[in-house]
C-alpha cells in the first residue's frame, strides 16, 4: 500500500472515530483490514450526508452531490479524483469486489432528501430506505464476507430495519426540518395529521401509529437475523453489535411510550460498551 493510499485510509478511520456513531463502535471487533474498509465506506457516507446538510439550500445540495457523483465515478475508474477519502473507498471497492451501482444508488437516496419531504405509502418509503440504508448493507456485505447469494435478502432487510428505527427516533428532528417520513396512508389510518407531527402533539393516536411502525421494523429485524450465520465468522461480532444497538433503541422508544417529542432516544456509553463486550469474540 503506497503512502497516499495509507493516508487516505488514515483520514477515513479518523473521520469515523471522531463521529463516534453507533456504527464505529461495531467496527472495533473486525480484523484491521476489514475495519479500515468499513471506515472507508463510512467516510463516503458521512461526506455525502454532510455535503447535502451543509449546502444551505436543496439546489446547492443537489449541485454538490452531482459533482460528488462525478468524483466518485473518476475514483472508481482508477483515476485521481482530488478528494482525500476516495482513494481508500476505491481500493476497498476493488479489493472486495463491491458493485459500483450500490454506491450510486446510495447517492440517489441522499438526493431524495433534497426533493421529497413526504411519503404517501410505505412502498414509497421502502424505496427511500433501500437507497439510503439497504444499499449500505449491500456495499458492506462483501466486506463482511459471504458465499451464499441468499445473504442479499437479509442484508437488504437489515438496512430497512435500521432506517425505520432512525425514522421513529428522529420524528421531531425531521419535523423541525419540514420532513415527515411516516407514510401518509398510515397516518390517516390512525388519525394523525401532518399538523400533529409538525406541532409535536403527543396523542394516543400518535402512540398507536408509532407502535404499528415499530412492529413493522421488528418484522424487518426478523428477516435480517439469518444474515448473522451467512457472513464470515470474523464479521459476525460487528453485525451483531449493530443489530443489538439499533434493536435496543427501538426497545427504549417502546419503553418510553414513544415520547420522541421530548428528546432523542440514545444508548448510554455504558450500554454500548456492554453490547460490544458481549459480542467481541462472537463467531
Secondary structure, 3 states (H helix, E strand, C coil): CCHHHHHHHHHHHHHHHHHCCHHHHHHCCCCHHHHHHHHHHHHHHHHHHHHHHCCCCHHHHHHHHHHHHHHHHHHHCCCCCCCCCHHHHHHHHHHHCCCHHHHHHHHHHHHHHHHCCCCCCHHHHHHHHHHHHHHHHHHHHHHHCECCCCHHHHHHHHHHHHHHHHHHHCHHHHHHCCCCCCCHHHHHHHCCCHHHHHCCCCCHHHHHHHHHHHHHHHHHHHHHCCHHHHECHHHHHHHHHHHHHHHHHHHHHHHCCCCHHHCCCCCCHHHHHHHHHHHCCCC
